[in-house]
Amino acid sequence: MTAVSDSLIFREMFSTPEVAQIWADQRRTEYYLQFEAKLASVQARLGIIPKEAEQVIQSVCRFEYIDMERYASDTKQIGYPVLPLVKQLVKLANERDVSNQNLGEWVHWGATTQDVTDTATVLQLRDTCSVVSETLKGIIVALRGLCQKHASTPMAARSNLQQAVPITFGFKLARLLSTFQRHQQRLEEVLRRLLVVEFGGASGTLATLADTGLAMEVQEGLAKELGLGVPEIAWHTERDRIVEIGALFAMLAGTCAKFALDIKLLMQTEVGEVFEPYAAHRGSSSTMPQKRNPISSVYITALAATVKQLSAALFDSLVEDHERSTGPWEIEWIVLPQISTMTHAALVHTQALLEGLEVYPDAMRKNLNLTRGGIVSEAVMMALGKVMGRQKAHDLVYDLCIRLAKTPDKTLLDLLVENPSIKECGLDREALERLCDPENYLGLSKKMVERVLNV
């Protein structure tokens, strides 16, 4: 095990099979082969290479024909994975060339190592984003259902880990939903910039094909064959496309972690408002049978922190020397597979949490009453402020809250009813009872939930 995604024990926690497969040697090599096959096809159609060469190249660009042991050994010797593959393809094609014209020599015509590598990376990221997008849709569907169900479920908002004012659980989740919906938009926008081919030759100028007068047509044809766009110019050492998707993945994982943090806090024994989905023995302690620890939330926290650090490494790849770099490019080889698998794992855990989330409205109401009315002190202050002025009302209610903390047998309502200054304001007990009911001070929680749902 060199990474948790390689571990038989940990890989289902910190990776996913779908995305791990995308970044495996086989998929990457298949995309190298696809590049070479499509390039030959376009060049033959344009008359740059013989049609017979295209046919024999197409016939050997198959993963099962590649000697992977030799490929690995040659890559170690050469230092890059494309030339060893090209050498095998040339040999395979020449062996199949019944005309003895060495047609295999037309493999990789006019391309350079980084053209193949970058294009394969884009295709791998395309596949990754497709999987991520589907999971993101699942998260949004689950959130929408919870928002609708709990649009009016009252609970305490927390500020600096202290009870603040009443909100609804639907309002809390709608903020998360709104964030994921923005991420969905960001992903669509990023893909328009990311999904472009790389084909420029040694320094990006397509000099090897300039004499044909068809260099740009080859680039356009290759892009079309691969289902990619055409870049404005070569981007061998301009890595903003890759860095941008890495940053977005860090944001996605970070949003999952924000949700996970709230779940962990709401699962605390003293709170008990929300719990991760129940499964027998999940979250069990080896010594304390009563415990039900958060598990998925813990994984999400660790995944998001790691994705953030790995994504930060991508920013070093922005600083590449001249037209072909000496080192920063290879950072992508190391971190992109981990960023991709871990981001998707965080999203999968989040979707599972949301789909099976246990919500306890009774506990939420119980906690709303913990402060014996203190949570609605703002509502009382604002009502009194209309009569005596905001600051005077603030100071009065503040003093009452200090007394409330020292008299556990009293409620804020009791103290309000007893206070002579409040009696002078003309607020009777019935009016004060309405002010002290947390469910009467939910603001526009429900309307804001509806607004997010209607986006």
Summary of the structure (lengths in Angstrom):
residues: 455
radius of gyration: 30.7
end to end distance: 44.7
largest distance: 108.5
contacts: 1500
relative contact order: 0.11
helix: 68%
strand: 4%
